[in-house]
Amino acid sequence: SDGSIRLHKMTSEYPLMQWNDSTKGQPIIALQWALTRPAVFFALDASSNIYIWDLLENDLLPVAKQTVPSEKVVTMTLLGEPEKANGLLGIVLAMDSGQIDIQYVKKKWALP
């Protein structure tokens, strides 16, 4: 609810890494690891900002931020085929109006 993200190992109650105020205080409403690249995850905040984290490139801050200006995004999920090395990774955005938007991610964040 405060925009912090914690990375945990399943066998420990303490986080391996923690990023406080990663969304400048906006609640995170969805977070998902990339299906095709294990070091990348995406976070959606309550202001319809999508943050892309690539832990191999930068483990302190997101490597990119994209605002969805058209309308409020209520949730997101990722689509892709992890068993294929084609690097296709998409973000499915569900809008407040009920509309669905699919956008493809740049290859540098999708390739294994």
Secondary structure, DSSP 4 states (H G I P E B T S, - for coil): --S-EEEE-TT-SSEEEEETTTTTTPPEEEEEE-SS-TTEEEEEETTSEEEEEETTT-SSS-SEEEE--SS-EEEEEEEE-TTS-S--EEEEEEETTS-EEEEEPPGGGT--
